[in-house]
């Protein structure tokens, strides 16, 4: 789930995690691909970022986490905005 913020270079991204395995998840990363979108809808760039997975996640547990995903202000001139379209998770 994505939500706009007061800054055109940021948005709040909420993810739900469910550990369906038999052991706790103790570490991992979440990778975001944030696209810089122009006034006419042109996708100008994708900026990658990573954050730690909200661990531990017990077996059978669910966890929800929200991150403010931002890119450098110089990447998002007036009239442009960001959209975090790509998300991947690496469980360890």
C-alpha positions as CSV (number, residue, x, y, z in Angstrom):
1,X,0.0,0.0,0.0
2,X,1.4,3.4,-1.0
3,X,0.4,6.8,0.4
4,X,1.6,10.3,-0.6
5,X,3.4,12.5,1.9
6,X,3.9,16.3,2.2
7,X,7.1,15.9,0.2
8,X,6.9,15.1,-3.5
9,X,10.2,13.1,-3.2
10,X,8.7,10.7,-0.5
11,X,5.8,8.3,0.0
12,X,4.8,6.0,2.8
13,X,4.9,2.3,1.8
14,X,3.2,-0.3,4.0
15,X,3.8,-4.0,3.7
16,X,2.2,-7.0,5.4
17,X,4.4,-10.0,6.1
18,X,3.3,-13.5,7.0
19,X,5.7,-16.1,8.1
20,X,4.1,-19.3,6.9
21,X,7.1,-21.4,7.8
22,X,8.0,-23.5,10.8
23,X,10.8,-21.3,12.2
24,X,11.2,-17.7,13.0
25,X,12.6,-15.2,10.4
26,X,15.5,-13.6,12.1
27,X,16.9,-11.3,9.4
28,X,16.4,-10.1,5.8
29,X,16.0,-7.0,3.7
30,X,13.2,-5.3,1.8
31,X,14.2,-3.6,-1.5
32,X,12.2,-0.8,-3.0
33,X,12.3,0.4,-6.6
34,X,11.1,4.0,-6.5
35,X,10.2,5.5,-9.9
36,X,10.6,9.3,-10.6
37,X,7.5,10.2,-12.7
38,X,7.3,13.4,-14.8
39,X,4.3,15.7,-15.2
40,X,3.1,13.8,-18.3
41,X,3.6,10.4,-16.8
42,X,7.0,9.6,-18.2
43,X,9.1,7.3,-16.0
44,X,12.4,9.2,-15.9
45,X,14.4,7.0,-13.4
46,X,14.3,4.3,-10.9
47,X,16.1,4.7,-7.5
48,X,16.7,1.5,-5.5
49,X,16.9,1.5,-1.7
50,X,16.9,-1.2,1.0
51,X,15.8,-1.4,4.6
52,X,16.1,-4.3,7.2
53,X,13.2,-6.7,7.4
54,X,11.1,-6.1,10.6
55,X,12.3,-9.1,12.5
56,X,11.9,-11.3,14.3
57,X,8.7,-12.8,12.7
58,X,7.6,-15.9,14.6
59,X,6.2,-19.0,12.8
60,X,2.7,-18.3,11.7
61,X,2.9,-14.6,12.8
62,X,1.9,-11.6,10.7
63,X,3.6,-8.2,10.9
64,X,2.8,-4.9,9.2
65,X,5.5,-2.2,8.7
66,X,5.4,1.3,7.1
67,X,8.4,3.0,5.7
68,X,8.9,6.5,4.4
69,X,10.6,5.9,1.1
70,X,12.4,9.0,-0.2
71,X,14.8,9.9,-3.0
72,X,17.2,12.8,-3.1
73,X,15.3,16.1,-3.7
74,X,17.4,17.0,-6.7
75,X,16.0,13.9,-8.5
76,X,12.4,15.1,-8.3
77,X,12.1,18.6,-9.8
78,X,8.9,20.6,-9.5
79,X,6.0,19.0,-11.4
80,X,7.4,15.5,-10.8
81,X,6.6,12.9,-8.1
82,X,7.7,9.4,-7.0
83,X,5.9,6.1,-7.1
84,X,7.4,3.0,-5.3
85,X,6.3,0.3,-7.8
86,X,8.8,-2.5,-7.2
87,X,9.2,-4.3,-3.9
88,X,11.1,-7.5,-3.1
89,X,11.9,-9.3,0.1
90,X,14.9,-11.4,1.0
91,X,14.4,-13.7,4.0
92,X,17.4,-15.1,5.8
